[in-house]
Amino acid sequence: MLSASVCAITVLAAVAANTPATSAQVADGECVVATPKSLVSTSTETADEHLSFESWITGPTGQGVNDAIWKELTTRYGESTKDQPNAQLEKGLIGTTFDHVKQAIVVVVDPKRIQVPALQSQLTTSAATAATALGAAKAPAVRVQAGCHSATDLLAAWSVLTGRSWHPDAARARLGGYLDPATSTFQIGVDKRYPAVADALTKALGARVSLTVTDAVRYGRLDDGRPHDGGAGIGLNGGNFCTSAFTVRRNSDGRRGATTAGHCFENNQNVTSGPNAYGTTAGKANYPAFDMISILSTAETYRNMIHTDPCCPVRRTVTGRANPTQGMTGVCVSGMVSRARCGMTILTVTGGFICDIDGCTYGLMEGRRADGGIVVRPGDSGAPVYTRPGAETATARGLFIGSNDGGVTMSAELISNVESHLGVTVLTA
């Protein structure tokens, strides 16, 4: 939702320690899981577009153990959803993050709601079991630690954020963000046209929020012809201003088309990609709760591919679809402006949100690169979010709709919500 012009304002009074904690129960001031700048600056980018210091978690063993940890956590504490984005937080689970210094998967909790020793024991066993199943000699370390703020305080902060009444202009200003487990604080971007709104939010939430003041807007292959692919630049009357996501089939009648962000179009508009017809919009409903829309046609043709230039390959074949998991690495987004950008890690599966004068979109996934590089820009709205299971294939993960910090962190609708709300199925053959 926010443009690339950013002025960061740090209001994080509680972030005092630079050294990650090493025990399950941490002392005051040791609740932050930090990645030192020196670690980032001395690392090189790998072939899969991650930084070299992330290699312990990006490989098959690291991701397999991470998935096992997340499965155990969702079994115990349920899954947060678009309708109930704080289901896990209410039970005391703040989230998971990575300690790249200690090479540990860190589970951040409220010890008043979760028994830390018992959870530590179970997750250590789950990690070892997963590593053995993968043929690995050793599993990555797992650490359960207390967050910087209690679940009660964070839930109260969420109520303030979503109530949008802390300032007379709070419901007018655009903002978005997510709860960052590494600091147990809400990372929030606020429209720079409303500095008083940002100041009032700082006073209301104090150390529970870290603000970025920026140009706040929903982010809104340039001549995609038949058969149409996802990831194409699209707009009206030959002018491109958004990006298509994945190609789809409507379940009710088999009509084919694509999807994109709902804020890009209204229903019954004829969409173009440069000089080429792309389809007619349909299915937009309950916006902005669901920021998505279909583009369908009986005259146009579509195939299960997405544009992924600049390299390599310049197109990928979509062969699967599934929501991401917390801590998933190797995530990509491919917009018409930024083109394919990979190496992202999923920070939260459903904890992100974006609000503006129209209302709020909840239940968003949030992803970013470890080096803080820009991954999205205005014009990328609607872009496909995916992973790369093979050299020329893609698995659909979501639909990009905006950013809360000038394009460093991307916010996206989950692919399951896109399919269920629009009544479509992503083409995988």
VEXDREN-2710 file (C-alpha; in Angstrom, 1 decimal):
% VEXDREN-2710
k/r/px/py/pz
1/MET/0.0/0.0/0.0
2/LEU/2.9/2.3/0.4
3/SER/5.3/3.9/-2.1
4/ALA/9.1/3.7/-2.2
5/SER/9.6/7.1/-0.5
6/VAL/10.1/6.3/3.2
7/CYS/11.0/8.3/6.3
8/ALA/11.4/5.9/9.2
9/ILE/10.5/7.1/12.6
10/THR/11.5/4.7/15.4
11/VAL/9.4/4.7/18.5
12/LEU/10.4/1.3/19.8
13/ALA/11.4/2.1/23.3
14/ALA/11.6/-1.5/24.5
15/VAL/14.2/-2.8/21.9
16/ALA/17.2/-2.7/24.2
17/ALA/19.2/-5.8/23.5
18/ASN/21.2/-6.6/20.3
19/THR/22.2/-10.1/21.5
20/PRO/19.6/-12.8/21.0
21/ALA/18.6/-14.8/24.1
22/THR/20.0/-18.3/24.4
23/SER/17.5/-19.8/26.9
24/ALA/13.9/-20.9/26.8
25/GLN/13.0/-18.3/29.5
26/VAL/14.6/-15.0/29.0
27/ALA/15.4/-12.1/31.3
28/ASP/14.1/-8.6/30.9
29/GLY/15.8/-6.9/27.9
30/GLU/16.6/-10.2/26.2
31/CYS/13.3/-10.5/24.4
32/VAL/14.4/-9.2/21.0
33/VAL/15.7/-11.6/18.3
34/ALA/18.0/-9.3/16.3
35/THR/20.0/-9.9/13.1
36/PRO/23.1/-7.7/13.3
37/LYS/23.8/-5.4/10.4
38/SER/27.3/-6.8/10.2
39/LEU/25.9/-10.2/9.4
40/VAL/23.9/-8.8/6.5
41/SER/26.6/-6.6/5.1
42/THR/29.2/-9.4/5.0
43/SER/26.9/-11.9/3.4
44/THR/26.6/-12.7/-0.3
45/GLU/23.5/-13.5/-2.3
46/THR/23.0/-17.2/-3.2
47/ALA/21.7/-18.6/-6.4
48/ASP/18.2/-18.8/-5.0
49/GLU/18.4/-15.1/-4.0
50/HIS/18.8/-15.6/-0.3
51/LEU/21.7/-14.2/1.7
52/SER/24.4/-16.7/2.6
53/PHE/23.8/-16.4/6.4
54/GLU/20.3/-17.8/5.8
55/SER/21.5/-21.1/4.3
56/TRP/21.0/-23.0/7.6
57/ILE/17.2/-22.5/7.3
58/THR/16.6/-22.3/3.6
59/GLY/17.7/-25.8/2.7
60/PRO/15.5/-29.0/2.8
61/THR/16.4/-29.8/6.4
62/GLY/15.8/-26.3/7.7
63/GLN/12.5/-25.9/5.9
64/GLY/11.4/-29.4/6.8
65/VAL/12.0/-28.8/10.5
66/ASN/10.4/-25.4/10.3
67/ASP/7.3/-26.9/8.8
68/ALA/7.2/-29.6/11.5
69/ILE/7.4/-26.9/14.2
70/TRP/4.6/-24.9/12.5
71/LYS/2.5/-28.0/12.2
72/GLU/2.9/-28.7/15.9
73/LEU/2.0/-25.1/16.9
74/THR/-1.1/-25.1/14.7
75/THR/-2.2/-28.4/16.2
76/ARG/-1.8/-27.0/19.7
77/TYR/-3.0/-23.4/19.2
78/GLY/-5.1/-23.5/16.0
79/GLU/-4.7/-21.4/12.9
80/SER/-5.4/-17.7/12.6
81/THR/-7.7/-16.8/9.7
82/LYS/-9.0/-13.8/7.9
83/ASP/-12.1/-13.7/10.2
84/GLN/-10.0/-14.5/13.3
85/PRO/-6.5/-13.1/12.7
86/ASN/-5.6/-13.2/16.5
87/ALA/-6.7/-16.8/17.2
88/GLN/-3.2/-17.9/18.1
89/LEU/-2.3/-14.7/20.0
90/GLU/-5.3/-15.1/22.2
91/LYS/-3.8/-18.5/23.3
92/GLY/-0.4/-16.9/23.9
93/LEU/1.5/-17.6/20.6
94/ILE/3.0/-14.4/19.4
95/GLY/4.8/-16.0/16.4
96/THR/8.0/-17.6/15.2
97/THR/11.1/-16.0/13.8
98/PHE/14.8/-17.0/13.1
99/ASP/17.9/-16.3/15.2
100/HIS/20.5/-16.3/12.5
101/VAL/23.3/-15.8/15.0
102/LYS/22.5/-18.9/17.0
103/GLN/20.9/-20.6/14.0
104/ALA/17.8/-21.4/15.9
105/ILE/14.0/-21.4/15.1
106/VAL/12.6/-19.1/17.8
107/VAL/9.0/-19.5/19.1
108/VAL/7.8/-16.4/20.9
109/VAL/5.1/-16.8/23.5
110/ASP/3.4/-15.2/26.4
111/PRO/4.5/-17.4/29.3
112/LYS/1.4/-16.4/31.3
113/ARG/-0.7/-18.3/28.7
114/ILE/1.7/-21.0/27.5
115/GLN/3.9/-23.4/29.6
116/VAL/7.3/-22.7/28.2
117/PRO/9.2/-25.8/29.4
118/ALA/6.5/-28.2/28.1
119/LEU/6.4/-26.5/24.7
120/GLN/10.2/-26.4/24.5
121/SER/10.4/-30.2/25.2
122/GLN/7.7/-31.0/22.6
123/LEU/9.2/-28.8/19.9
124/THR/12.7/-30.1/20.4
125/THR/11.3/-33.7/19.9
126/SER/9.4/-32.6/16.8
127/ALA/12.5/-31.0/15.3
128/ALA/14.6/-34.1/15.9
129/THR/11.9/-36.4/14.5
130/ALA/11.6/-34.2/11.4
131/ALA/15.4/-34.1/10.8
132/THR/15.7/-37.9/11.2
133/ALA/12.9/-38.4/8.6
134/LEU/14.8/-36.1/6.2
135/GLY/18.0/-38.1/6.7
136/ALA/19.8/-35.2/8.5
137/ALA/22.3/-35.9/11.2
138/LYS/21.2/-32.9/13.3
139/ALA/18.2/-30.6/13.5
140/PRO/18.3/-26.8/13.7
141/ALA/18.0/-25.6/17.3
142/VAL/14.6/-24.6/18.6
143/ARG/14.1/-22.0/21.3
144/VAL/10.9/-21.0/23.1
145/GLN/11.1/-17.6/24.7
146/ALA/9.0/-14.9/26.2
147/GLY/8.0/-12.0/24.1
148/CYS/8.6/-8.3/24.9
149/HIS/4.9/-7.7/25.5
150/SER/2.1/-9.9/26.9
151/ALA/-0.7/-11.2/24.7
152/THR/-3.1/-9.0/26.7
153/ASP/-1.1/-5.9/25.9
154/LEU/-0.8/-6.8/22.2
155/LEU/-4.5/-7.7/21.9
156/ALA/-5.3/-4.3/23.4
157/ALA/-3.0/-2.6/20.9
158/TRP/-4.7/-4.5/18.0
159/SER/-8.1/-3.1/19.2
160/VAL/-6.7/0.4/19.1
161/LEU/-5.2/-0.1/15.6
162/THR/-8.3/-1.6/14.1
163/GLY/-10.7/0.6/16.0
164/ARG/-9.2/3.6/14.2
165/SER/-10.4/6.1/16.7
166/TRP/-7.2/7.2/18.4
167/HIS/-7.3/10.4/16.3
168/PRO/-10.1/12.2/14.4
169/ASP/-8.3/11.4/11.1
170/ALA/-7.3/7.8/11.9
171/ALA/-10.2/6.4/9.9
172/ARG/-9.1/8.5/6.9
173/ALA/-5.4/7.9/6.9
174/ARG/-4.0/4.9/5.1
175/LEU/-2.0/2.5/7.3
176/GLY/-1.0/-1.2/7.4
177/GLY/1.3/-3.6/9.1
178/TYR/1.7/-6.8/11.1
179/LEU/2.9/-8.1/14.5
180/ASP/6.6/-8.8/14.3
181/PRO/7.5/-11.8/16.5
182/ALA/11.2/-10.8/16.6
183/THR/10.4/-7.7/18.6
184/SER/6.8/-8.5/19.8
185/THR/5.7/-5.1/18.4
186/PHE/3.4/-4.0/15.6
187/GLN/5.3/-2.7/12.6
188/ILE/3.0/-0.1/11.2
189/GLY/3.2/2.2/8.1
190/VAL/1.2/5.4/8.3
191/ASP/0.3/7.9/5.6
192/LYS/2.7/10.8/5.7
193/ARG/-0.1/13.2/4.8
194/TYR/-1.4/12.7/8.4
195/PRO/1.6/13.2/10.8
196/ALA/-0.7/13.9/13.7
197/VAL/-2.3/10.5/13.2
198/ALA/1.2/8.9/13.6
199/ASP/2.0/11.0/16.6
200/ALA/-1.2/10.1/18.3
201/LEU/-0.7/6.4/17.6
202/THR/2.8/6.6/19.2
203/LYS/1.3/8.2/22.3
204/ALA/-1.5/5.6/22.4
205/LEU/0.6/2.4/22.0
206/GLY/4.1/3.5/23.1
207/ALA/6.6/0.6/22.9
208/ARG/4.1/-1.8/21.4
209/VAL/4.4/-0.1/18.0
210/SER/7.2/0.9/15.6
211/LEU/6.1/3.4/12.9
212/THR/7.2/4.1/9.4
213/VAL/5.8/7.3/7.9
214/THR/5.5/7.0/4.2
215/ASP/3.5/7.7/1.0
216/ALA/0.6/5.3/1.8
217/VAL/-1.3/3.9/-1.2
218/ARG/-2.6/0.5/-2.3
219/TYR/-0.1/-0.5/-4.9
220/GLY/-1.7/0.1/-7.8
221/ARG/4.8/-7.5/-18.9
222/LEU/3.2/-4.8/-20.6
223/ASP/1.6/-6.3/-23.8
224/ASP/0.5/-9.8/-22.9
225/GLY/-1.2/-11.4/-25.8
226/ARG/-3.0/-14.8/-26.4
227/PRO/-2.7/-17.2/-24.7
228/HIS/-2.6/-14.9/-21.6
229/ASP/-0.3/-15.5/-18.7
230/GLY/-0.4/-14.3/-15.1
231/GLY/2.0/-11.6/-14.0
232/ALA/1.1/-9.4/-16.9
233/GLY/0.8/-5.6/-16.9
234/ILE/-2.9/-4.7/-17.1
235/GLY/-5.2/-1.7/-17.1
236/LEU/-7.9/0.1/-19.1
237/ASN/-7.7/1.3/-22.7
238/GLY/-4.1/0.3/-23.2
239/GLY/-2.7/1.9/-20.1
240/ASN/-1.2/-0.5/-17.6
241/PHE/-1.4/0.3/-13.9
242/CYS/-1.8/-3.1/-12.2
243/THR/-0.6/-6.7/-12.6
244/SER/-2.5/-9.9/-13.1
245/ALA/-2.0/-12.8/-10.7
246/PHE/-2.6/-16.4/-11.7
247/THR/-4.8/-17.7/-14.5
248/VAL/-7.9/-19.4/-13.3
249/ARG/-11.1/-21.3/-14.2
250/ARG/-14.4/-20.2/-12.7
251/ASN/-16.0/-23.1/-10.9
252/SER/-19.6/-22.3/-11.9
253/ASP/-19.2/-22.4/-15.6
254/GLY/-15.6/-23.3/-16.5
255/ARG/-14.9/-19.8/-17.9
256/ARG/-11.2/-19.0/-17.9
257/GLY/-9.4/-15.8/-17.0
258/ALA/-7.1/-14.4/-14.3
259/THR/-7.3/-12.6/-11.0
260/THR/-5.8/-9.3/-9.7
261/ALA/-6.2/-6.9/-6.7
262/GLY/-9.8/-5.7/-6.1
263/HIS/-8.7/-2.1/-5.7
264/CYS/-7.5/-2.0/-9.3
265/PHE/-10.9/-2.3/-11.0
266/GLU/-14.7/-2.4/-10.5
267/ASN/-16.9/-5.2/-11.9
268/ASN/-17.8/-5.2/-15.7
269/GLN/-14.7/-3.3/-16.9
270/ASN/-12.9/-4.4/-20.1
271/VAL/-9.3/-5.0/-19.1
272/THR/-6.3/-4.6/-21.5
273/SER/-2.7/-5.5/-21.4
274/GLY/-1.1/-2.8/-23.6
275/PRO/-2.9/-3.0/-26.9
276/ASN/-4.3/-6.4/-26.3
277/ALA/-7.7/-7.3/-24.8
278/TYR/-7.3/-9.4/-21.6
279/GLY/-10.9/-10.0/-20.3
280/THR/-13.8/-8.5/-18.3
281/THR/-13.8/-8.0/-14.6
282/ALA/-16.3/-9.9/-12.3
283/GLY/-16.7/-11.2/-8.8
284/LYS/-15.6/-8.2/-6.8
285/ALA/-17.6/-8.4/-3.5
286/ASN/-17.2/-7.4/0.1
287/TYR/-14.3/-5.1/-0.7
288/PRO/-12.1/-4.1/1.1
289/ALA/-12.4/-7.2/3.4
290/PHE/-11.4/-9.2/0.2
291/ASP/-9.1/-7.2/-2.1
292/MET/-9.5/-9.4/-5.2
293/ILE/-11.3/-9.5/-8.5
294/SER/-11.5/-11.9/-11.5
295/ILE/-10.9/-11.1/-15.1
296/LEU/-12.8/-13.5/-17.3
297/SER/-13.5/-14.1/-21.0
298/THR/-15.0/-16.6/-23.5
299/ALA/-13.1/-15.0/-26.4
300/GLU/-9.6/-14.9/-24.9
301/THR/-7.4/-17.9/-24.1
302/TYR/-5.3/-18.4/-21.0
303/ARG/-2.6/-20.9/-19.9
304/ASN/-1.1/-21.9/-16.6
305/MET/2.0/-19.7/-16.8
306/ILE/3.3/-16.5/-15.1
307/HIS/5.8/-13.9/-16.3
308/THR/9.0/-14.2/-14.2
309/ASP/11.5/-12.0/-16.0
310/PRO/14.2/-10.7/-15.9
311/CYS/15.6/-14.2/-15.4
312/CYS/15.6/-17.2/-15.4
313/PRO/13.4/-18.5/-16.9
314/VAL/11.3/-15.5/-18.1
315/ARG/8.1/-17.6/-17.6
316/ARG/7.2/-20.4/-15.2
317/THR/4.6/-23.0/-15.5
318/VAL/2.2/-23.1/-12.5
319/THR/1.9/-26.7/-11.3
320/GLY/0.5/-26.4/-7.8
321/ARG/-1.2/-24.1/-5.3
322/ALA/-1.1/-24.0/-1.5
323/ASN/-0.9/-21.4/1.3
324/PRO/2.5/-20.7/2.7
325/THR/3.6/-21.7/6.1
326/GLN/5.1/-19.4/8.8
327/GLY/8.8/-19.1/8.2
328/MET/8.7/-20.4/4.6
329/THR/11.7/-19.1/2.6
330/GLY/12.3/-18.8/-1.1
331/VAL/9.0/-16.8/-1.7
332/CYS/8.8/-14.7/-4.8
333/VAL/6.5/-11.9/-6.2
334/SER/6.5/-10.9/-9.8
335/GLY/4.9/-7.5/-10.6
336/MET/5.0/-5.6/-13.9
337/VAL/7.2/-2.8/-12.4
338/SER/9.6/-4.6/-10.0
339/ARG/9.5/-7.8/-12.0
340/ALA/10.4/-11.1/-10.3
341/ARG/11.8/-10.6/-6.8
342/CYS/12.6/-13.7/-4.7
343/GLY/14.4/-14.6/-1.5
344/MET/11.6/-13.6/0.8
345/THR/10.7/-15.2/4.1
346/ILE/7.0/-15.3/5.3
347/LEU/6.8/-13.3/8.6
348/THR/3.2/-14.1/9.2
349/VAL/0.6/-16.1/7.3
350/THR/-2.5/-14.2/8.3
351/GLY/-1.4/-11.4/10.7
352/GLY/-1.0/-8.6/8.2
353/PHE/-3.6/-5.9/7.5
354/ILE/-4.1/-2.8/5.4
355/CYS/-6.6/0.0/6.1
356/ASP/-7.6/3.2/4.2
357/ILE/-10.7/5.4/3.8
358/ASP/-12.6/2.4/2.3
359/GLY/-12.0/0.2/5.3
360/CYS/-9.6/-2.6/6.2
361/THR/-8.3/-5.8/4.6
362/TYR/-7.3/-8.4/7.3
363/GLY/-5.8/-11.9/7.2
364/LEU/-2.9/-11.0/4.9
365/MET/0.5/-12.8/4.6
366/GLU/3.6/-10.7/5.0
367/GLY/7.0/-11.4/3.5
368/ARG/10.3/-9.6/3.1
369/ARG/14.0/-10.2/2.3
370/ALA/16.5/-10.4/5.1
371/ASP/18.5/-7.6/3.5
372/GLY/15.6/-5.2/3.6
373/GLY/15.6/-4.8/-0.2
374/ILE/12.6/-3.3/-2.0
375/VAL/10.5/-6.1/-3.5
376/VAL/7.4/-4.3/-4.7
377/ARG/6.4/-0.9/-6.2
378/PRO/3.3/1.0/-7.4
379/GLY/1.9/-0.9/-10.4
380/ASP/2.7/-4.3/-9.0
381/SER/-0.7/-4.6/-7.3
382/GLY/-2.3/-8.0/-8.1
383/ALA/1.0/-9.7/-8.8
384/PRO/1.4/-13.5/-8.3
385/VAL/3.2/-14.6/-5.1
386/TYR/4.8/-18.0/-5.6
387/THR/7.6/-20.4/-4.8
388/ARG/9.8/-22.3/-7.2
389/PRO/9.6/-26.1/-6.7
390/GLY/11.5/-26.8/-9.9
391/ALA/13.8/-25.1/-12.5
392/GLU/10.8/-23.9/-14.6
393/THR/7.8/-24.4/-12.3
394/ALA/5.8/-22.4/-9.7
395/THR/3.5/-23.1/-6.9
396/ALA/0.8/-20.4/-6.3
397/ARG/0.9/-18.9/-2.8
398/GLY/-1.0/-15.6/-3.0
399/LEU/-2.0/-12.3/-4.6
400/PHE/0.0/-9.2/-3.8
401/ILE/-2.1/-6.1/-2.7
402/GLY/0.2/-3.6/-1.0
403/SER/3.1/-2.7/1.4
404/ASN/3.3/-1.0/4.7
405/ASP/6.9/0.3/4.5
406/GLY/7.6/1.5/1.0
407/GLY/7.9/-1.8/-0.7
408/VAL/10.3/-3.6/1.7
409/THR/7.5/-5.8/3.1
410/MET/4.8/-7.2/0.8
411/SER/1.2/-7.9/1.9
412/ALA/-0.8/-10.5/0.0
413/GLU/-4.1/-12.3/0.0
414/LEU/-3.7/-16.1/0.6
415/ILE/-4.3/-18.2/-2.5
416/SER/-7.0/-20.2/-0.6
417/ASN/-9.0/-17.0/0.1
418/VAL/-8.7/-16.0/-3.6
419/GLU/-10.1/-19.3/-4.8
420/SER/-12.9/-19.6/-2.2
421/HIS/-14.1/-15.9/-2.4
422/LEU/-14.0/-15.6/-6.2
423/GLY/-15.2/-19.1/-6.8
424/VAL/-12.3/-20.0/-9.0
425/THR/-9.5/-22.6/-9.3
426/VAL/-6.0/-21.7/-10.2
427/LEU/-4.9/-23.4/-13.5
428/THR/-2.2/-25.9/-12.9
429/ALA/-2.5/-27.9/-16.2
END
